[in-house]
Amino acid sequence: MTYASLCNVLYKIISKVLANYLKKILLEIILKNQSAFVPSRLISDNILIAYELTHFLRKKKGAKGWVAIKLDMSEAYDRMEWSFLQAMMIKMGFCHECIKLIMNCVM
């Protein structure tokens, strides 16, 4: 029982350090057109953009065809392949030790 408690404490410390590290670089790694996960941006902005887009498409006249695609946003965050996460962190230039710590926490 003591060993499991110690593992939980170590995990919480490491994950907290990593979370604080990611907070500092969050604005740099999330694109400006992504509206979630950044404190100054709201995911509800996507609803307003979708409304404006459908309004534009309804009012648009002409021979050219227009199309809107409805995506289920909830499923975009339901699944994550850890190998993809690791590859993206490598591509973004995360240090090897940070990647190793993050992968140990999520796997």
SULZINOR-V43854 format. One record per residue. SS is DSSP state (~ for helix, > for strand, _ for the rest). BURIAL is I if it has 16 or more other C-alpha atoms within 10 Angstrom, else O. D_FIRST is the distance of its C-alpha to the first C-alpha in Angstrom with 2 decimals. Layout:
BEGIN
SS:BURIAL:D_FIRST + SS:BURIAL:D_FIRST
END
This chain:
BEGIN
_:O:0.00 + ~:O:3.82 + ~:O:5.51 + ~:O:5.34 + ~:O:6.36 + ~:O:8.79 + ~:O:10.12 + ~:O:10.88 + ~:O:12.63 + ~:O:14.54 + ~:O:15.53 + ~:O:16.81 + ~:O:18.75 + ~:O:20.30 + ~:I:21.19 + ~:O:22.74 + ~:O:24.78 + ~:I:25.97 + ~:O:26.88 + ~:O:28.89 + ~:O:30.58 + ~:O:31.54 + ~:O:32.91 + ~:O:35.39 + ~:O:36.77 + ~:O:36.53 + ~:O:40.23 + ~:O:41.22 + ~:O:39.33 + _:O:40.10 + _:O:43.76 + _:O:45.97 + _:O:46.67 + _:O:43.01 + _:I:42.32 + _:O:38.60 + _:O:35.65 + _:O:37.91 + _:O:38.12 + _:O:41.94 + _:O:42.43 + _:O:42.16 + _:O:41.43 + _:O:44.09 + ~:O:46.65 + ~:O:46.47 + ~:O:47.82 + ~:O:50.76 + ~:O:51.53 + ~:O:51.50 + ~:O:53.81 + ~:O:56.19 + ~:O:56.23 + ~:O:57.11 + ~:O:59.75 + ~:O:61.24 + ~:O:61.33 + ~:O:63.05 + ~:O:65.70 + _:O:66.30 + _:O:69.62 + _:O:71.04 + _:O:71.26 + _:O:67.99 + _:O:65.02 + _:O:61.83 + _:O:58.45 + _:O:55.14 + _:O:51.90 + _:O:49.22 + _:O:45.71 + _:O:42.57 + ~:O:40.59 + ~:O:37.42 + ~:O:37.00 + ~:O:37.45 + _:O:33.90 + _:O:32.21 + _:O:31.73 + _:O:31.23 + _:O:31.59 + ~:O:29.38 + ~:O:32.10 + ~:O:34.54 + ~:O:32.35 + ~:I:32.08 + ~:O:35.84 + ~:O:36.68 + ~:I:34.72 + ~:O:36.54 + ~:O:39.83 + _:O:39.28 + _:O:38.79 + _:O:35.14 + _:O:34.15 + ~:O:32.34 + ~:O:29.26 + ~:O:28.95 + ~:I:29.35 + ~:O:26.72 + ~:O:24.15 + ~:I:25.16 + ~:O:25.07 + ~:O:21.54 + ~:O:20.48 + ~:O:22.48 + _:O:21.96
END
